[in-house]
Amino acid sequence: MPTLVMHGEDDQIVPIDNSARLAVTLLKNGALKTYPGFSHGMLTVNAEVLNRDLLAFVRG
């Protein structure tokens, strides 16, 4: 199952190296998409960007 991991590079709550970069290595068919300058609240603050990328991934 293809899995997209999305993570903000400026997340101070859950640092990218301790979470997303590790998680994607554990997924058989994982892809990592990072967002420079995006914080932990990126799902609400940057919803338009994330929704567009998520839709593109699903349509793949």
Rosetta blueprint (number, residue, H / E / L):
1 M L
2 P L
3 T E
4 L E
5 V E
6 M E
7 H E
8 G E
9 E L
10 D L
11 D L
12 Q L
13 I L
14 V L
15 P L
16 I H
17 D H
18 N H
19 S L
20 A H
21 R H
22 L H
23 A H
24 V H
25 T H
26 L H
27 L L
28 K L
29 N L
30 G E
31 A E
32 L E
33 K E
34 T E
35 Y E
36 P L
37 G L
38 F L
39 S L
40 H L
41 G L
42 M H
43 L H
44 T H
45 V H
46 N L
47 A H
48 E H
49 V H
50 L H
51 N H
52 R H
53 D H
54 L H
55 L H
56 A H
57 F H
58 V H
59 R H
60 G L
